[in-house]
Amino acid sequence: MKVVAKLWSCLLVLSVLAACGEIDLRRPRTPDPGPPEQVSGSPGRVAPNLRIPPGQLPPLGQCRIWKPGVPAGQQAKSANCDLLAARVPPGAWLIARPQAQPGRVLVEVYDAARDGVVSRRAAFDAASGELIEGTGLDE
């Protein structure tokens, strides 16, 4: 009788664990480390200073609002710069690809505490993501 009670107890515990979600014992869960750093000039990799995948940059002549910490696939679509400039939320970046400067990506960092205030500006090389002018985005 004790053996049957222990067996039922084990089945109950396993049922509770199964109901709580899938358990994968083969490999431990580790937090996502974020985007990898690139060696300068590596095509298709994340830019070292800009940290935005090259395929996520806006097309020439357009802008994109970028929210740091939000996955690339969940960022807003590119649009007209004049329209987006008035809609940048605090703490976000306005990424611009000027038609007159096709090799550059211009970034305006909007202050997290003051709505509509640009706290930093920087220019990056569109191909490599390296900082050309201004201060880095982490400074």
Order of alpha helices (4+ residues) and beta strands (2+ residues): alpha-beta-alpha-beta-beta-beta-beta
